[in-house]
Amino acid sequence: MRLRLQQENGAAAVEFAIVVSLLVMLVFGVLEFGVSFWQVQNLRAATREGARVAAVRGTPSQIADALVNASSGSLPSGFTGFTLSPATGCTSQTVGQEVTVTIQNATLPSSVQDAFAINIPFVPAIATNPTLSGTFRCE
């Protein structure tokens, strides 16, 4: 009986299973966070581009086109889920004031909203709600 308890057959397999599960969690966590971070940075760059167009007195359709073109495919053609502050945009009376373009998270396509949820195996989902806005001075 004593001889049987001292044998270590299978111990390596158990240790491997424990280490691999932790490694898989780490790798998938890094991947999920990377996709989420990329999507946020991508959309923030798009809002900055939209604000740049707004700063030079662009029309709402020109701003929307700039957002879509700068989003690297994240926003669908004809996307209008952004707000402009001030609502009139830049005019000759607002030169030097700030104009802000903001994308509301609720108006984003579901595929983009899904990227904001970080799902790591064996860990509860982490929901993020980033602020997506860009600001420039009116010219």
C-alpha positions in Angstrom: 0.0 0.0 0.0 2.8 2.4 0.9 4.5 1.8 -2.4 1.4 2.8 -4.3 1.1 6.2 -2.5 4.7 7.1 -3.3 4.4 6.6 -7.1 4.1 9.9 -9.1 2.6 8.5 -12.3 0.4 11.1 -13.8 1.6 14.0 -11.7 3.1 15.7 -14.7 -0.2 15.5 -16.6 -2.0 17.1 -13.8 0.5 19.9 -13.5 0.4 20.4 -17.2 -3.4 20.7 -17.2 -3.2 23.3 -14.5 -0.5 25.4 -16.2 -2.1 25.1 -19.6 -5.5 26.4 -18.3 -3.8 29.4 -16.8 -1.8 30.0 -20.0 -5.0 29.8 -22.1 -6.7 32.3 -19.9 -3.7 34.6 -20.2 -3.4 34.3 -24.0 -7.1 34.8 -24.7 -7.3 37.7 -22.2 -4.5 39.4 -24.1 -6.2 38.8 -27.4 -9.6 40.0 -26.2 -8.1 43.1 -24.6 -6.1 43.8 -27.8 -9.2 43.7 -30.0 -11.2 45.9 -27.6 -8.3 48.4 -27.4 -7.8 48.5 -31.1 -11.5 49.1 -31.7 -11.6 52.0 -29.2 -8.5 53.6 -30.7 -9.8 53.1 -34.2 -13.1 54.9 -33.3 -11.4 57.7 -31.4 -9.2 58.4 -34.5 -12.4 58.4 -36.6 -14.0 61.0 -34.2 -10.9 63.2 -34.4 -11.1 63.0 -38.2 -14.8 64.0 -38.1 -14.0 66.9 -35.7 -11.2 68.0 -38.1 -13.7 68.2 -41.0 -16.3 69.9 -38.7 -13.6 72.5 -37.8 -13.2 73.6 -41.4 -17.0 74.1 -41.7 -17.8 70.7 -43.1 -21.5 69.7 -43.6 -23.0 66.8 -41.5 -22.7 64.5 -44.5 -19.0 65.4 -45.0 -18.5 64.7 -41.3 -20.2 61.4 -41.5 -18.2 60.4 -44.6 -15.0 61.4 -42.7 -16.0 59.2 -39.8 -16.8 56.2 -42.0 -13.6 56.6 -44.0 -11.4 56.9 -41.0 -13.0 54.0 -39.1 -11.2 51.2 -41.0 -14.4 49.5 -41.7 -15.9 49.6 -38.2 -18.7 52.0 -39.2 -21.1 51.3 -42.0 -21.5 53.5 -45.0 -24.1 56.2 -44.2 -23.5 56.1 -40.4 -25.2 59.0 -38.7 -24.9 58.0 -35.0 -22.8 61.0 -34.0 -23.5 64.3 -32.3 -22.0 67.6 -33.1 -21.4 70.2 -30.4 -22.3 73.0 -30.9 -25.1 71.6 -33.0 -24.7 74.2 -35.7 -21.0 73.2 -36.2 -18.5 75.9 -37.1 -19.6 79.2 -38.6 -17.9 82.6 -39.1 -19.2 83.6 -35.6 -17.6 80.5 -33.9 -14.0 80.9 -35.1 -11.6 79.9 -32.3 -14.2 78.0 -30.4 -14.1 74.2 -30.0 -16.3 71.8 -32.0 -16.7 68.3 -30.7 -17.8 65.2 -32.6 -19.1 62.4 -30.3 -20.2 58.9 -31.2 -22.8 57.4 -28.9 -22.0 53.8 -28.0 -25.7 52.8 -28.4 -25.6 53.9 -32.1 -22.7 51.7 -33.0 -23.2 48.4 -34.9 -23.6 45.4 -32.7 -20.4 43.9 -34.0 -18.5 46.9 -32.7 -20.4 46.9 -29.4 -19.5 43.2 -29.0 -15.8 44.1 -29.3 -16.1 46.3 -26.2 -16.9 43.3 -24.1 -13.8 41.5 -23.0 -14.5 37.8 -22.7 -11.8 35.7 -21.1 -12.3 32.0 -20.5 -13.3 31.1 -17.0 -13.6 34.8 -16.0 -16.8 36.9 -15.9 -17.2 39.2 -18.9 -15.7 42.7 -18.5 -17.9 45.3 -20.1 -16.3 48.6 -21.2 -18.1 51.8 -22.1 -15.5 54.1 -23.7 -16.0 57.7 -24.5 -15.6 58.3 -28.2 -15.1 61.9 -29.0 -12.8 64.3 -30.9 -12.4 68.0 -30.5 -10.9 70.7 -32.7 -11.0 74.5 -32.8 -13.1 76.1 -35.5 -11.2 77.8 -38.3 
